[in-house]
Structure formats: C-alpha cells, structure tokens
Amino acid sequence: MTTPGDASIVYVGCTAPARDVLETLLERGLPITSVVTIDPEMADANAVSGYASLRPTAENYDLPVYYPSTYSMDGEADLDHFQTVDPDLMIVNGWQRLIPESILETTTHGALGNHGSAFGLPKGRGRSPLNWSLIEDRDRFLLSVIRLDPGADSGDVVTSRKFDITRHDTIQTLYYKVTMLLKEMLLEVVDPILAGERPFEPQSGEPTYYPKRNPEDGEIHWENGTQEIYNLVRAVAAPYPGAFTHAGGERVMIWEAIPFSADIEATASAGSIVEVFWTGEFVVATADGTLLVRAWEAGDWQPAVGDRFDSRGEPDRVDRPHHHENLASDGGVVDEPPSEKAVVDDATGDLDA
C-alpha cells in the first residue's frame, strides 16, 4: 500500500488536452513528481496532432522533465530512466504510442490510460475513436480510464463515463468533453489505486478495432450525402490535418462547413459551387443537398459559381445513420486487431489519433 503523501506519479503526455489535465491534477495536489514529454522536432517527425510541450507546466511546479530517446520509448536509456525513477503510478494521456511492457513493469501500481467508443470497451479499440464516432454519426461516447497492458487498449477498466455527441460537435469540442471528464475520473481513482483499494474490471465481450486514419483519408467525395461530408469535415478539423478537395489541380482545405438545404439547387451536379456570398463563404452541391463552406484555405484559388470540385475514387454512401448495438456491424470497424507493426505504431491506450 502507498499513501498519497509518499507516492511518486510520472505523467506522460505531449498534447494540449494532456497539458490541461496535468495542470488541474497539479492544482488539486496529486503527487506528480516528474513529467515525460517530447520536443517539437520529435512531434513533427511523428506527426503529432495537437502537440503541446508539457515542459512549461512542469517548470512552474519545479518538476523534472524527461525527453525520451524515441517516441516509442523503446531505447535502453528510456528503460533506465524509469527504473531509476521507480514510480508508484504512471498516467499516460495524449501519447500516440504504446508504452513498452518493460516500462510498465517499473511501476508499483501500473499505468493509467484512457480510451472509449460509442458502445464502450472492448468495442472500438485501436485508432481515432473520437474521429470515427463523428464520421459514423454516433450520438454518444463511453470514455474509460484503463490500466495499460502490452495490448492495444485491452487493459482492465478502472472507471467509465458517458457523454453526448451532438450535431454541433467537432473533434475539438469532443476533446473538451474528454478533458473535463478525464480530470474528474482521475481525481476520483488515483488515491484509491495508490492505497490498493480500487478494483479493476477486466473487459468482457468480443473486441472490435478501428483502423488507422491517414491525412489522405480526409479527401471529400462530393457524391456522398451532405451529412456524411459534414461528419468528415468536423471529424478531421483542427488540430487534425483537415478535410480537403481539389479544384483545377489545387488542394482546397475545408476547415468548417454545415448542412445548408436539401431543396436549394436540388438538381445541381455534386461538387459544383452554386453560390458564393459577399463574406467569402460558398455553397457546394452534394448527392442529396447542399453544404455551406464557412472556413476554407487554398493558394491562389478563389471560389466561383460554376466551379466544380473533383471527386476521386468511389463514393461511400450511408443513407441513414446506423445505431446498432454492436460496432462490428458498422463501416469503419474490423473484428481483427491491427498487425504487430500497426499496434506498435498506431494503437495508444488513449484517445489520440
């Protein structure tokens, strides 16, 4: 048994939500004694979405900061560091790699991460569950704090919370919700875990796995429906790489868009610009209506009525949102875990994509 006053907690993270959670935990007196983060160069090399260094927060509390030799923390120096620190507990948040088993074993009470899906673990393990939940038009999310093990999001559940996904949410607002709940959940469970009084519940049922999303998966196919395109735009908005399309060979980033009308310009060809307003916003026809593009970015390209965006590949129409009780029956989820390399590179034990 470890008493909170004598405990040593290592906090591992490198994103803005992770920094926000760290600041609250420190303000509330959790015994965090050191911080692990990465520098901007390592973040760029590993395409970390929403990167933020934890160093300024650590310095405000006079905490030592460790920069691992690799993002996967698989170097000898990294293991030596954790063996020297000998933490009672590790909290991992906003870290887009699995923690090696050898490092997990240096902790007395294990390591805590977080993950979830619309129907709760073990459904929706793997990559980008928040992004996928928007793409799949889900209306809820079950967030769990889990005890990390060597697998991909397969550890025992410590506690869970549900929150709504509304029609107005974007990936950024979902991270706001996760951040608020994660603070509450960690403050509830850390002291009992250190005292050996908190039970862990093994996950039960058949797991499903979300596949990895790449930046190129953000390309819009205008022959999809308005709702599908809206869901994609809000799912990959900042801090992610964004949705995009092409006009005359130039990439046009679509950062914000909303459904416009199913009746206006109902016969227009999908992908064609049917109106440009004095504000710079413009309306694009989809397979079943129109979409208002509110924030966009391009080089020299400017929208003009009659322009038409390219739609590469085949459309992936989903005429109605599916709300089955089993994620395995839905679009992006597969029944098999990722390959060994994908697990090492892409599954996280937390919610990052």
C-alpha positions in Angstrom: 0.0 0.0 0.0 1.2 3.5 -0.9 -0.1 6.6 0.9 -0.7 9.6 -1.4 1.8 11.8 0.6 4.6 9.3 -0.1 3.7 8.5 -3.7 5.5 9.1 -6.9 3.5 9.6 -10.1 5.0 10.1 -13.6 2.8 11.9 -16.0 3.4 11.2 -19.7 1.9 13.4 -22.5 2.5 15.8 -25.4 -0.8 17.4 -26.4 -2.8 20.4 -25.4 -5.5 18.4 -23.7 -2.9 16.4 -21.8 -1.3 19.6 -20.6 -4.7 21.0 -19.4 -5.3 17.8 -17.5 -1.8 17.9 -16.0 -2.3 21.5 -14.8 -5.6 20.6 -13.0 -4.1 17.5 -11.3 -1.2 19.5 -10.0 -3.5 22.3 -8.8 -5.5 19.7 -6.9 -2.4 18.3 -5.2 -1.9 14.9 -6.9 1.7 13.7 -6.1 3.1 14.0 -9.6 6.8 14.0 -9.2 8.1 14.0 -12.8 6.9 14.6 -16.4 7.7 12.9 -19.7 7.1 14.8 -22.9 8.7 15.3 -26.4 10.2 18.3 -28.2 8.8 20.0 -31.3 11.2 18.1 -33.6 10.1 14.7 -32.4 6.5 15.9 -32.6 7.0 17.0 -36.2 8.8 13.8 -37.1 5.8 11.7 -35.8 3.0 14.0 -37.0 1.6 14.5 -33.5 -1.8 16.3 -33.9 -2.4 19.0 -31.3 1.1 18.9 -30.0 2.0 20.9 -26.9 5.1 20.5 -24.7 4.5 19.9 -21.0 7.7 21.5 -20.1 6.3 25.0 -19.1 3.8 23.4 -16.8 6.4 21.2 -15.2 8.8 24.1 -14.7 6.0 26.1 -12.9 5.9 23.3 -10.4 9.7 22.6 -10.3 9.2 19.1 -11.7 12.0 17.3 -13.7 11.2 16.7 -17.3 12.4 13.7 -19.3 12.6 13.6 -23.1 12.7 10.0 -24.3 15.3 8.9 -26.9 12.4 7.7 -29.2 8.7 8.5 -29.2 8.0 4.8 -28.7 10.3 4.8 -25.6 12.0 1.6 -26.7 15.6 2.7 -26.1 17.8 1.4 -23.3 18.1 5.0 -21.9 14.3 5.2 -21.6 14.1 2.0 -19.6 17.0 3.0 -17.4 15.2 6.3 -16.7 12.0 4.7 -15.5 13.9 2.1 -13.5 15.7 4.9 -11.8 12.6 6.9 -11.1 10.8 3.7 -9.9 7.3 5.3 -10.0 4.3 4.1 -7.9 2.0 5.1 -10.8 2.1 6.3 -14.3 -0.6 8.5 -16.0 -0.5 8.4 -19.8 -2.5 11.0 -21.7 -2.1 12.3 -25.2 0.7 9.9 -26.1 0.3 8.3 -29.5 2.3 5.1 -28.9 2.0 2.0 -26.8 4.1 2.1 -23.6 6.6 -0.8 -23.7 5.9 -3.6 -21.3 9.3 -3.3 -19.7 8.5 0.3 -18.7 5.0 -0.6 -17.5 6.7 -3.1 -15.2 8.7 -0.4 -13.5 5.6 0.9 -11.8 4.2 -0.4 -8.5 0.5 0.2 -9.3 0.6 0.2 -13.0 -0.1 2.8 -15.6 -3.4 4.6 -16.4 -4.5 5.5 -19.9 -7.9 6.3 -21.4 -9.9 5.0 -24.4 -13.5 4.5 -25.4 -16.1 4.2 -28.2 -19.8 4.8 -28.8 -20.6 1.5 -27.1 -17.7 1.2 -24.7 -14.8 -1.1 -24.5 -13.9 -3.7 -25.8 -15.8 -2.3 -28.8 -13.8 0.3 -30.8 -10.3 -0.4 -29.6 -7.5 0.9 -31.8 -7.0 4.2 -33.5 -9.0 7.5 -33.6 -12.2 6.5 -31.7 -13.4 10.1 -31.4 -12.9 10.9 -35.1 -14.6 7.6 -36.1 -17.5 8.4 -33.8 -18.2 11.6 -35.7 -17.7 10.0 -39.1 -20.1 7.3 -38.1 -22.7 9.8 -36.9 -22.7 8.4 -33.3 -24.7 10.3 -30.6 -22.8 9.1 -27.6 -19.3 8.1 -26.3 -18.3 6.0 -23.3 -14.9 7.1 -22.0 -13.0 4.7 -19.8 -9.8 5.1 -17.7 -8.0 1.8 -18.2 -4.9 0.1 -16.7 -2.5 -0.1 -19.5 -1.1 -3.5 -20.6 1.0 -4.5 -23.6 -2.0 -4.8 -25.8 -4.0 -2.2 -27.8 -6.5 -0.7 -25.4 -7.1 -4.1 -23.8 -6.3 -3.3 -20.2 -8.7 -3.6 -17.2 -11.3 -0.8 -16.8 -11.0 1.5 -13.7 -14.0 3.7 -14.3 -16.2 5.0 -17.1 -18.3 8.0 -18.0 -20.8 8.7 -20.9 -21.2 11.9 -22.8 -23.4 13.0 -25.6 -22.2 13.7 -29.2 -24.4 16.5 -30.6 -25.0 17.7 -34.2 -22.9 20.7 -33.3 -19.8 18.9 -32.0 -16.5 18.9 -33.8 -13.4 16.9 -32.9 -12.2 19.9 -30.8 -15.4 20.0 -28.7 -15.2 16.3 -28.2 -11.7 16.8 -26.7 -13.2 19.5 -24.4 -15.6 16.9 -23.1 -13.0 14.2 -22.7 -10.7 16.7 -20.9 -13.4 17.7 -18.4 -14.4 14.1 -17.6 -10.8 12.8 -17.5 -9.9 15.3 -14.8 -12.9 14.2 -12.7 -12.2 10.5 -13.3 -8.5 10.6 -12.4 -9.1 12.7 -9.3 -11.6 10.1 -8.2 -9.4 7.0 -8.7 -5.8 7.9 -8.2 -5.8 7.9 -4.4 -7.7 4.7 -4.0 -5.4 3.0 -6.5 -2.3 4.1 -4.6 -3.9 2.8 -1.4 -4.6 -0.6 -3.1 -8.4 0.0 -2.6 -9.6 0.4 -6.2 -10.8 -2.7 -8.1 -10.0 -3.2 -11.8 -12.6 -4.7 -14.1 -11.5 -6.9 -17.0 -13.0 -6.0 -20.3 -15.6 -8.6 -21.4 -17.1 -9.4 -24.8 -15.7 -9.6 -28.3 -13.5 -6.7 -29.2 -13.6 -4.7 -32.4 -10.9 -2.4 -33.7 -10.9 0.9 -35.5 -8.3 1.1 -38.3 -5.7 3.9 -38.5 -6.7 7.1 -40.3 -4.2 8.9 -42.5 -4.3 12.6 -43.6 -5.3 11.5 -47.1 -8.4 9.9 -45.7 -9.7 13.5 -45.3 -10.4 13.9 -49.0 -14.1 14.8 -49.7 -16.1 12.8 -52.2 -18.9 15.2 -53.2 -21.2 12.3 -54.4 -21.6 11.3 -50.8 -24.5 12.8 -48.8 -24.5 16.2 -47.1 -24.5 14.6 -43.6 -21.6 12.3 -44.4 -19.5 15.2 -45.8 -20.3 17.3 -42.7 -19.4 14.5 -40.4 -16.0 14.1 -42.2 -15.2 17.8 -42.0 -15.9 18.1 -38.3 -14.1 14.8 -37.6 -10.8 15.9 -39.0 -10.9 19.6 -38.3 -8.1 21.3 -36.3 -6.0 20.1 -34.6 -6.1 17.3 -37.2 -4.9 17.6 -40.8 -8.4 18.7 -42.1 -10.8 17.7 -44.9 -9.8 18.7 -48.4 -10.9 18.7 -52.0 -9.3 19.7 -55.4 -10.2 22.4 -57.9 -8.2 22.7 -61.1 -5.4 20.6 -59.6 -5.2 22.8 -56.5 -5.9 21.5 -53.0 -8.6 23.4 -51.1 -8.8 22.8 -47.3 -12.3 22.8 -45.9 -12.0 23.6 -42.2 -15.6 24.3 -41.3 -18.9 23.5 -43.1 -22.5 22.9 -42.2 -25.5 21.4 -44.0 -27.3 24.1 -46.0 -30.5 22.8 -47.7 -31.9 19.7 -49.5 -34.2 21.9 -51.6 -32.0 24.8 -52.9 -30.2 23.9 -56.2 -31.6 20.3 -55.8 -30.7 19.4 -59.4 -27.1 20.8 -59.3 -24.2 18.4 -60.0 -22.5 17.1 -56.9 -19.3 19.0 -56.2 -20.4 22.2 -58.1 -20.3 25.6 -56.4 -23.8 27.0 -56.7 -23.4 30.3 -54.8 -20.6 32.5 -53.4 -21.5 35.1 -50.8 -20.1 38.5 -50.0 -18.5 37.0 -46.9 -16.4 34.6 -48.9 -18.5 31.6 -47.8 -19.9 29.4 -50.5 -22.4 26.6 -51.2 -21.5 23.3 -52.8 -23.9 20.7 -54.1 -23.8 17.2 -52.7 -25.5 14.0 -53.7 -28.6 14.9 -51.7 -28.5 18.6 -51.0 -26.0 21.4 -50.4 -23.3 22.2 -47.9 -22.2 25.7 -46.8 -18.5 26.1 -46.6 -17.7 28.6 -43.9 -13.9 28.3 -43.5 -11.5 27.3 -46.2 -7.9 27.7 -47.3 -6.2 27.5 -50.6 -3.3 29.0 -52.5 -4.4 31.2 -55.4 -7.8 29.5 -55.9 -11.0 31.5 -55.2 -14.5 30.1 -55.3 -16.7 31.0 -58.3 -20.2 29.9 -59.2 -20.0 27.0 -61.7 -16.6 25.7 -60.5 -16.7 22.0 -59.7 -14.6 20.1 -57.2 -13.0 16.8 -58.2 -14.4 13.6 -56.6 -11.8 10.9 -56.7 -12.4 7.3 -56.2 -15.8 5.8 -55.4 -18.5 7.4 -53.1 -19.2 5.7 -49.8 -22.9 6.5 -49.2 -24.5 5.9 -45.9 -28.1 6.9 -46.4 -29.1 6.6 -42.7 -27.0 6.7 -39.6 -26.7 3.2 -38.1 -27.0 2.8 -34.3 -26.6 -0.9 -33.9 -25.6 -2.2 -30.5 -22.5 -3.9 -32.0 -19.9 -1.8 -33.6 -18.6 -4.8 -35.6 -21.6 -4.4 -37.9 -20.6 -0.9 -38.9 -18.5 0.7 -41.5 -15.0 1.5 -40.2 -14.7 -1.2 -37.6 -13.0 -4.5 -38.1 -13.0 -7.6 -35.9 -9.3 -8.3 -36.1 -6.6 -6.4 -34.2 -4.1 -4.4 -36.2 -0.9 -6.1 -37.4 2.0 -6.2 -35.0 3.6 -3.1 -36.6 0.3 -1.2 -36.6 -0.1 -1.9 -32.9 3.3 -0.6 -32.1 3.0 2.5 -34.3 -0.7 3.4 -34.0 -2.6 2.0 -31.0 -2.2 4.1 -28.0 -4.1 3.2 -24.8 -5.5 6.7 -25.0 -7.7 8.7 -27.4 -5.2 10.2 -29.8 -5.1 9.8 -33.4 
